[in-house]
Amino acid sequence: MENIQLFGRTITPDQLQKIVIVAGVAIGGLLFSSSTLPLIQEYLTQRDAIAEREQQLQDKQLLVGSEAQILAKKARVERNLVTMRNRFPPRNQMLSTLLVDLSSLFRESNTTLVTFRPTQFQPLEQASLRELGKMSVEITAQGSYPSIILLFDLLSRYERVLTISNPQMSPGSVAGTGSLGNELSVTFSLNTYALNQ
């Protein structure tokens, strides 16, 4: 084979062979990278997504547990619900119990129970606690300042859940005279919970 003249340069057959080999490798590399590089990138992206989903699945399986663990948790929750329901009396029974207990607390604190007015029973909104409801009783009491404080202290230590809301104090009047004495009159709402029965 003879030398080739290209752009004023002389190319020998050995140089031409090297140019063809380098050009072939470069073109092959370009074709390979343009067709397989996106596939490799897509594969790596999908592999990372699969690994992330597998990790999320393992985390959720740890939270849920096995079937035996789930059944054990369900049985424990059902037992706790039964225990909780047994701690709350029916609302009619709760009113009479509360009235008797309050009478005792009022005697102990040397205060007078003036009014005891139950208000509307409100069932709880949570689906698992539909059987329970909130009871409110409007109460007016009279007594000296220390005896009112003692009454609130005794109510805070009551065996059942009681919350006091909207307390309003005003000076009381001495019976029959219409003049103010050292007696106070306090009105508040007493809230507790009972079964809706």
LINDA-V314375 format. One record per pair of residues at least 6 apart in sequence whose ideal C-beta (glycine too) atoms are under 7 Angstrom apart, sorted by the first residue. I is the first residue (numbers start at 1). J is the second residue. Records with the same first field share a line. If there is no record, write none. Layout:
I: J + J
This chain:
1: 13
3: 10 + 11 + 12
4: 11 + 16
64: 70
85: 131 + 195
88: 132 + 193 + 194 + 195
89: 97 + 194 + 195
90: 194 + 195 + 197
91: 121 + 133 + 135 + 194 + 195 + 196 + 197
94: 135 + 192 + 194
95: 118
98: 137 + 192
99: 116
102: 113
103: 113
105: 151 + 154 + 155
106: 112 + 113 + 141 + 151
108: 154
109: 143 + 147 + 150 + 151 + 154
110: 143 + 147
111: 141 + 142 + 143 + 147 + 148 + 151
112: 141 + 142 + 143
113: 141
114: 140 + 141 + 142
115: 138 + 139 + 140
116: 137 + 139
117: 137 + 138
118: 135 + 137
119: 136 + 137 + 138
121: 133 + 135 + 196
122: 133 + 134
123: 130 + 133 + 196
124: 130 + 132 + 133 + 134
131: 195 + 196
132: 193 + 195 + 196
133: 193 + 194 + 196
134: 191 + 193
135: 191 + 192 + 193 + 194
136: 189 + 191
137: 190
138: 189
139: 188 + 190
140: 185 + 187
141: 148 + 151 + 186
142: 172 + 183 + 184 + 185
143: 151 + 183 + 184
144: 182 + 183 + 184
145: 184
148: 184 + 186
152: 164
155: 162 + 164
160: 192
161: 192 + 193
162: 190 + 191 + 192
163: 191
164: 188 + 190
165: 188 + 189 + 191
166: 188 + 189
167: 186 + 188
168: 186 + 187
169: 184 + 186
170: 185
171: 180 + 184
172: 181 + 183 + 184 + 185
173: 179 + 180 + 181
174: 181
